[in-house]
Amino acid sequence: MACITRLGRLVPAAIGCVLLAGCAGFDPAWIPFSAASLAQDQIMLVRQEPPSFGFTRLASHSQAYPDLAILVSTHGIPDFLAETGDSDKHHLILYYLKPHQAYACRTRHGHAGVLEFAGPYPITTGEYKLLDAFRRGQFR
């Protein structure tokens, strides 16, 4: 009988924890082997043909953030996409090698579909050389 009474007290507490967790923000980067977790803290080549992982991530972000789609339609597809973030925000950096420029974007959880933009920033000579070598397949 004591076991049933104890169980009767635990069930509402467990339900409360599940409901409370449902109110928290969700970060898909926590899901192992998801696209978001694989892209976390990475710089990815963006190539349309054949489609690279970076191109797929850019397309996904462009659907979620209409302002990003506008930036890409205005400036073209970047050569590289970097992603990083924490529990509060997600950062994207779009690297354009030819004009030696990068744009930074920042999201905030709880503000669906909204990006804050900064840039263009100049790419340093060292960044350019490293990214260009990676793009060409020359890893030194």
C-alpha positions as CSV (number, residue, x, y, z in Angstrom):
1,M,0.0,0.0,0.0
2,A,2.9,2.4,0.8
3,C,4.3,1.7,-2.6
4,I,1.0,2.8,-4.3
5,T,0.9,5.9,-2.2
6,R,4.5,6.8,-3.1
7,L,3.8,6.1,-6.8
8,G,0.7,8.3,-6.6
9,R,2.9,11.2,-5.4
10,L,5.6,10.6,-8.1
11,V,3.3,10.5,-11.1
12,P,2.0,14.1,-10.8
13,A,5.6,15.3,-10.2
14,A,6.9,13.4,-13.3
15,I,4.0,14.9,-15.4
16,G,4.9,18.4,-14.1
17,C,8.6,17.9,-15.1
18,V,7.6,16.9,-18.6
19,L,5.2,19.8,-19.0
20,L,7.8,22.3,-17.6
21,A,10.5,20.9,-20.0
22,G,8.0,21.5,-22.9
23,C,8.1,25.2,-22.1
24,A,11.8,25.4,-22.4
25,G,13.6,26.4,-25.6
26,F,14.6,23.5,-27.9
27,D,18.0,23.4,-29.5
28,P,18.3,20.8,-32.2
29,A,22.1,20.8,-31.9
30,W,21.6,18.6,-28.8
31,I,20.3,15.7,-30.9
32,P,23.3,13.5,-31.8
33,F,24.0,13.1,-35.5
34,S,21.3,15.6,-36.5
35,A,22.2,18.2,-39.1
36,A,22.3,20.9,-36.5
37,S,24.6,19.0,-34.2
38,L,27.0,18.1,-37.1
39,A,27.1,21.7,-38.2
40,Q,27.7,23.1,-34.7
41,D,31.1,24.9,-34.5
42,Q,32.0,24.1,-38.2
43,I,33.0,26.0,-41.2
44,M,31.4,24.4,-44.2
45,L,32.0,24.7,-47.9
46,V,28.9,25.9,-49.7
47,R,28.7,24.3,-53.2
48,Q,25.5,24.0,-55.2
49,E,26.5,21.2,-57.6
50,P,26.9,18.6,-56.3
51,P,25.1,20.0,-53.2
52,S,27.4,20.2,-50.2
53,F,26.4,19.9,-46.5
54,G,27.0,23.6,-46.2
55,F,24.6,24.3,-49.1
56,T,22.0,22.1,-47.5
57,R,22.4,24.0,-44.2
58,L,22.2,27.4,-46.0
59,A,19.0,26.3,-47.8
60,S,17.5,25.2,-44.5
61,H,18.4,28.4,-42.7
62,S,17.1,30.5,-45.7
63,Q,13.7,28.8,-45.3
64,A,13.6,29.5,-41.6
65,Y,14.9,33.0,-41.9
66,P,13.5,35.0,-44.8
67,D,16.0,37.9,-44.3
68,L,18.8,35.4,-44.9
69,A,17.2,34.3,-48.2
70,I,17.1,38.0,-49.2
71,L,20.8,38.5,-48.3
72,V,21.7,35.4,-50.3
73,S,19.6,36.5,-53.3
74,T,21.2,39.9,-53.2
75,H,24.9,38.9,-52.7
76,G,24.8,35.3,-54.1
77,I,25.6,32.0,-52.5
78,P,28.6,32.4,-50.1
79,D,31.7,30.2,-50.5
80,F,31.5,29.1,-46.9
81,L,29.1,29.0,-44.0
82,A,30.2,28.8,-40.4
83,E,27.8,27.9,-37.5
84,T,28.2,28.1,-33.8
85,G,26.0,29.0,-30.9
86,D,24.9,28.4,-27.3
87,S,21.7,27.9,-25.5
88,D,20.6,31.5,-26.0
89,K,21.6,32.3,-29.6
90,H,22.9,30.8,-32.9
91,H,25.5,32.5,-35.0
92,L,26.0,32.1,-38.8
93,I,28.9,33.6,-40.8
94,L,28.7,33.8,-44.5
95,Y,32.1,34.0,-46.2
96,Y,32.4,35.5,-49.7
97,L,35.9,35.0,-51.0
98,K,36.0,37.0,-54.2
99,P,35.1,40.4,-52.5
100,H,37.0,39.3,-49.4
101,Q,33.9,39.9,-47.2
102,A,31.9,38.1,-44.5
103,Y,28.5,38.7,-43.0
104,A,27.6,37.7,-39.5
105,C,24.1,36.7,-38.5
106,R,22.7,36.0,-35.0
107,T,19.4,34.4,-33.9
108,R,17.8,34.5,-30.5
109,H,15.7,31.6,-29.2
110,G,12.1,32.7,-28.8
111,H,12.3,35.0,-31.8
112,A,11.4,32.6,-34.6
113,G,12.4,33.7,-38.1
114,V,14.4,36.7,-36.9
115,L,18.1,37.3,-37.7
116,E,20.3,40.2,-36.7
117,F,22.9,41.1,-39.4
118,A,26.2,42.7,-39.3
119,G,28.7,43.4,-42.1
120,P,30.1,43.1,-44.5
121,Y,33.4,42.6,-42.6
122,P,36.7,42.3,-44.5
123,I,38.2,38.9,-44.6
124,T,41.9,38.9,-43.5
125,T,44.6,37.7,-45.9
126,G,45.2,34.7,-43.7
127,E,41.5,33.8,-43.6
128,Y,41.3,34.1,-47.3
129,K,44.3,31.9,-48.0
130,L,43.1,29.2,-45.6
131,L,39.5,29.2,-47.0
132,D,40.7,29.3,-50.6
133,A,43.1,26.4,-50.0
134,F,40.3,24.4,-48.5
135,R,38.0,25.3,-51.4
136,R,40.6,24.1,-53.9
137,G,41.3,20.9,-51.9
138,Q,44.9,22.1,-51.0
139,F,45.2,21.5,-47.2
140,R,48.5,22.9,-46.0
